[in-house]
């Protein structure tokens, strides 16, 4: 990687330049990683919530049409298990933590680049 594009001074010695390159690569890796994790957790959260809502809605519709307690219990149980999984894995907190880490690393990454 070359720092010729936008560094602070033209007369940087090799050690400072090497340190800046190391920091740039380190924060670039963290920035991209947390952004990727944030998107992944956000998609997983949305998918699980929609699946849970779908099962619960299907339970209400099927329960009204077919008065079969086995079907009602199965569909409601799956929806509750999915909601329990979301709560157990603390998916909401993971999404928030990765967003905060991503934005913090983005700030440091931008400062190193300029």
C-alpha positions as CSV (number, residue, x, y, z in Angstrom):
1,X,0.0,0.0,0.0
2,X,1.3,3.4,-0.8
3,X,0.7,6.5,1.2
4,X,1.5,8.9,-1.6
5,X,-2.1,9.8,-2.2
6,X,-3.1,11.7,0.9
7,X,-0.7,11.7,3.8
8,X,0.2,14.5,6.1
9,X,3.8,15.3,5.0
10,X,6.0,14.5,2.0
11,X,9.1,14.0,4.2
12,X,7.9,11.1,6.4
13,X,10.7,8.7,7.5
14,X,10.4,5.0,6.7
15,X,9.4,4.0,10.3
16,X,6.5,6.4,10.5
17,X,5.4,5.5,7.0
18,X,5.6,1.8,8.0
19,X,3.6,2.4,11.1
20,X,0.9,4.3,9.2
21,X,0.6,1.5,6.7
22,X,0.3,-1.0,9.5
23,X,-2.4,1.1,11.2
24,X,-4.2,1.6,7.9
25,X,-4.3,-2.1,7.1
26,X,-5.3,-3.0,10.7
27,X,-8.2,-0.5,10.8
28,X,-9.2,-1.3,7.3
29,X,-9.6,-5.0,8.2
30,X,-11.6,-4.1,11.3
31,X,-13.8,-1.6,9.5
32,X,-14.7,-4.1,6.7
33,X,-15.1,-7.0,9.1
34,X,-17.5,-5.2,11.4
35,X,-19.5,-3.8,8.5
36,X,-19.9,-7.3,7.1
37,X,-20.9,-8.7,10.5
38,X,-23.4,-5.9,11.0
39,X,-25.1,-6.7,7.7
40,X,-25.1,-10.4,8.5
41,X,-26.6,-10.0,11.9
42,X,-29.2,-7.5,10.6
43,X,-30.3,-9.9,7.9
44,X,-30.5,-12.8,10.3
45,X,-32.5,-10.8,12.7
46,X,-35.0,-9.7,10.0
47,X,-35.3,-13.2,8.7
48,X,-36.0,-14.8,12.1
49,X,-38.5,-12.1,13.0
50,X,-40.4,-12.5,9.7
51,X,-40.4,-16.3,10.1
52,X,-41.7,-16.1,13.6
53,X,-44.4,-13.6,12.6
54,X,-45.3,-15.9,9.7
55,X,-45.7,-18.9,11.9
56,X,-47.8,-17.0,14.4
57,X,-50.0,-15.5,11.7
58,X,-50.4,-19.0,10.1
59,X,-51.3,-20.3,13.5
60,X,-54.1,-17.7,13.8
61,X,-55.4,-18.4,10.3
62,X,-55.2,-22.2,10.4
63,X,-56.5,-22.2,14.0
64,X,-59.6,-20.3,12.8
65,X,-60.2,-22.6,9.9
66,X,-59.3,-26.0,11.4
67,X,-60.0,-26.3,15.0
68,X,-57.2,-28.8,15.5
69,X,-55.1,-28.2,18.6
70,X,-52.2,-30.2,17.3
71,X,-51.7,-27.8,14.3
72,X,-52.3,-24.8,16.4
73,X,-49.8,-25.9,19.1
74,X,-47.2,-26.9,16.5
75,X,-47.3,-23.5,14.6
76,X,-47.5,-21.5,17.8
77,X,-44.6,-23.5,19.3
78,X,-42.3,-23.0,16.4
79,X,-43.0,-19.2,16.5
80,X,-42.3,-19.1,20.2
81,X,-39.1,-21.2,19.8
82,X,-37.8,-18.8,17.2
83,X,-38.6,-15.8,19.4
84,X,-36.8,-17.6,22.3
85,X,-33.8,-18.1,20.1
86,X,-33.7,-14.4,19.2
87,X,-33.8,-13.5,22.9
88,X,-31.3,-16.1,23.9
89,X,-28.6,-15.1,21.3
90,X,-29.3,-11.4,22.1
91,X,-29.4,-10.7,18.3
92,X,-30.6,-7.1,18.9
93,X,-27.6,-6.3,21.0
94,X,-25.2,-7.9,18.5
95,X,-26.6,-5.7,15.7
96,X,-26.2,-2.6,17.9
97,X,-22.7,-3.6,19.0
98,X,-21.5,-4.2,15.5
99,X,-23.0,-0.9,14.3
100,X,-21.2,1.0,17.1
101,X,-17.9,-0.8,16.4
102,X,-18.2,-0.3,12.7
103,X,-18.8,3.4,13.0
104,X,-15.9,3.8,15.5
105,X,-13.5,2.0,13.2
106,X,-14.8,4.0,10.3
107,X,-13.8,7.3,12.1
108,X,-10.3,6.0,13.0
109,X,-9.9,4.6,9.5
110,X,-10.8,8.0,8.0
111,X,-8.4,9.9,10.2
112,X,-5.5,7.6,9.2
113,X,-6.3,8.1,5.5
114,X,-6.4,11.9,5.7
